[in-house]
């Protein structure tokens, strides 16, 4: 391994560390929302949102909207990370 290879691996390692950290965080959000809406469905049925029980709203609409938001955030953030990583590589070249 040459010194040039070592220098280029540091930004790559940082890129993958950020990617993994973000992915784990978003998976944690996904799991918490899914688990809590299912686990507390009976208790949430006592509350209403737009005339519907909250448990029904979360199952039919809310969770799905949150999943779409998670995917949109992931795509937006990865685009920024990819662009920054590419610019770091161009600066080193």
N, C-alpha and C positions, 0 to 999 in steps of 0.2 A: 504494500500500500504506500503510495507516494504522499508527500505532504499536501499536494493539491487535492487528493482524494479525501483526506481527513478534513480539510477546510470545507469541502462541499457537503460532507455528511452531517456537519453540525446544523446547518439550516434545515436539512432534510429531517433530521431527528427532531428538531423543534416543531417542524410542520406536522409530523406524524403524532407527536405528543399532544399538540393542540387539537388535532383531528380526533384522536382517541378520547381526550377529555370531554370534548363537546358531544361526541356520540354517546358516551356513557351518561352524561348529564341529561341528554334528551331521552334516552331510553329509561332513565330513572323517572323523569316527568311522565312519560307514557305509562310506565308501570303503576305509578302512584295514582294517576287519574283513573286508569282502568280498574285497579284493585279497589280504590275507595268508593267509586260509583257502584261497584257490584257488592262490596262488603256492607256498605251502609244504605243499600237500596230501600230497605223497610223504613229506616229512620228518615230518609230523604223524601219518602212518599208523603209525609205529613206536610211538607212545604210545597208551595206552588210557584211556578214561574211562567208568566204569560198564560195563566189559566191551566197549566198542566202540572202534574206532580213532578218535582225536581228529578226523581229517579227515572221517570219516563223520558223527560227532556234530555238528561245526560245520556241515556241509552240510545235515543233516537237522533238527537241533534248535537248536543254539547260535546260529547266525546269525539264524534266525527269531525266537528269543526276544529277541535283542539289538535287532532291528528294532522289535519291539513295545515294548521298553523305550524306544527312541529316540522313537517316536511318543507314548508316554505322557508322557515327560519334556517333549516339545515342547508338548503340550496343557496340561500342568500349568503350565509356565513362561509360556506365552502368556496363560493365564487370569490369572496374577498381573500380567503386564505390562499387559494390557488394563485390569484393575481399577485399577492404579496410574495409568495414563494418564487414565482416566476421572475419577478423583478429582482429579488435577491440573487437569483442565479445569473441574471443578465449583468448585474453589477460586478459579480465575481469574474465573469468571463472577459 
